[in-house]
Amino acid sequence: MFTERTNKLFEIQIEEMSSWGKRPHKHNFFEIVYVEKGSGYQCINQHEFEYKEGNIFLLPPLDCHSFKIEEHSRFYFISFTDHFFLKEDGLTSYKDWFDRIAYIIANYNKVPGDIIPTDRERKFIIDNIKSIYQEHLSADNYSEAIIAGSIASILNILARSIEKRYVDQANDVDNRFGEVLRYINTHIFISDNLRVPKLADKFGISKTYFSEYFKKQAGISLADYITKSKLRIVETKVLHTDLSLKEIAYQLNFTDSSHLAKSFKKVYGMTVKEFRSSGQVCCN
């Protein structure tokens, strides 16, 4: 297994092939994959998912992947690092963008594969991918900002799709509970919004019953759920940013870095340092 690396902030390419000649590998960058034609299977972290014409996938950094091509396939690959959005011109807030992408990465493995819910959204993404390719070919002084805006739009649609799929899974049990989970995950950086009185008022549930209601639906306590949700964000920040543990603890409202480190080891059975160096299991 090896990690494919790039020094480029952004790259887009079209590849057409009947077989996948590369070894299973990881990235140090994000990748959006659009299947214009063909079919087969995509392996992500030892799990296989069927792909076909029109599919769109997001590959976060350090996910290991390969393709098993059954029908001659044509792919668009858009590769970009997180620093593609770090602009000195102030057009993009890197922190806001990464907090959004952290939510995507933290929850993506819950809903792997193609997750675009509507033909309208799929067409929008495909049109943007093709426009990005054409803009890249005929680049001028405006192209970089136009491309960044298109990628941001695609990522926001993916985030919404992931969030909706995640909520719909919870709605299978209780319609209101899915909305509770969405609210918690989208307000995970704001501790005051995660307190029982606030949540109870927000969703019309008795303050004295809310904790029992949540545990009955989730199978774990509210406090444990919030901690685990925060730790999924910690995973992404540990792997994909240069932030110190102290800075991450401050952002996620842990008491201090020691509190974060202890919580992490309790849930994952390893230290943050061990987690950072362990990586993920790759495809066969």
Long-range contacts (C-beta under 8 A, 24 or more apart in sequence): 1-25, 1-26, 1-64, 1-282, 2-26, 3-27, 3-28, 3-62, 4-28, 5-29, 6-79, 6-81, 8-79, 8-81, 9-80, 9-81, 9-83, 9-84, 10-78, 10-79, 10-80, 10-81, 10-84, 10-147, 11-77, 11-78, 11-79, 11-80, 12-76, 12-77, 12-78, 12-79, 12-132, 12-133, 12-136, 13-76, 13-77, 14-74, 14-75, 14-76, 14-77, 14-133, 15-74, 15-75, 15-77, 16-72, 16-73, 16-74, 16-75, 17-69, 17-72, 17-73, 17-75, 18-69, 18-72, 18-73, 19-69, 20-66, 20-67, 20-68, 20-69, 22-66, 23-66, 24-64, 24-65, 24-66, 24-282, 24-283, 24-284, 25-64, 25-65, 25-66, 25-282, 26-61, 26-62, 26-63, 26-64, 26-65, 26-279, 26-280, 26-282, 27-59, 27-61, 27-62, 27-63, 27-79, 28-61, 28-62, 28-81, 29-61, 29-79, 29-80, 29-81, 30-58, 30-59, 30-60, 30-61, 30-79, 30-80, 30-81, 30-82, 30-101, 31-58, 31-59, 31-77, 31-78, 31-79, 31-80, 32-56, 32-57, 32-58, 32-59, 32-76, 32-77, 32-78, 32-129, 32-151, 32-154, 33-57, 33-58, 33-59, 33-75, 33-76, 33-77, 33-78, 34-75, 34-76, 34-78, 34-125, 34-126, 34-129, 35-73, 35-74, 35-75, 36-74, 36-75, 36-76, 37-72, 37-73, 37-74, 38-69, 38-71, 38-72, 38-73, 38-74, 38-75, 39-70, 39-71, 39-73, 40-67, 40-68, 40-69, 40-70, 40-71, 40-73, 41-67, 41-68, 41-70, 42-66, 42-67, 42-68, 42-113, 43-67, 43-68, 43-283, 43-284, 44-112, 44-283, 45-109, 45-280, 45-281, 45-282, 45-283, 46-281, 46-282, 46-283, 46-284, 47-112, 49-112, 49-113, 49-114, 50-113, 51-114, 54-122, 54-126, 55-113, 55-114, 56-114, 56-116, 56-122, 56-125, 56-126, 57-113, 57-114, 58-104, 58-108, 58-155, 58-158, 60-104, 60-105, 60-108, 60-236, 60-240, 61-239, 61-240, 62-239, 62-240, 62-279, 62-280, 63-280, 64-280, 64-281, 64-282, 64-283, 65-283, 66-283, 76-129, 76-130, 76-133, 78-129, 78-132, 78-151, 80-151, 82-240, 82-241, 84-148, 84-151, 85-148, 85-152, 87-148, 91-145, 91-148, 92-148, 92-152, 97-152, 98-237, 98-240, 98-241, 99-189, 100-155, 100-156, 100-159, 101-155, 101-159, 101-236, 102-233, 102-236, 102-237, 102-240, 103-159, 103-162, 103-163, 103-185, 103-186, 103-188, 103-233, 104-155, 104-158, 104-159, 104-162, 105-235, 105-236, 105-240, 106-229, 106-232, 106-233, 106-235, 106-236, 107-162, 107-163, 107-166, 107-185, 107-232, 108-162, 110-162, 110-165, 110-166, 110-169, 111-162, 111-165, 111-166, 111-169, 115-158, 115-161, 115-162, 115-165, 116-157, 116-158, 116-161, 117-161, 117-164, 117-165, 121-157, 121-161, 124-153, 124-157, 125-154, 125-157, 128-153, 128-154, 129-154, 170-217, 173-217, 174-217, 176-203, 177-217, 177-218, 179-203, 180-214, 180-217, 181-218, 184-225, 184-226, 184-229, 185-229, 188-226, 188-229, 188-230, 188-233, 188-252, 189-251, 189-252, 189-253, 191-253, 194-226, 196-222, 227-263, 227-267, 228-267, 230-254, 231-263, 231-264, 231-267, 231-268, 234-260, 234-264, 234-272, 235-275, 238-272, 238-275, 238-276, 239-276, 245-272
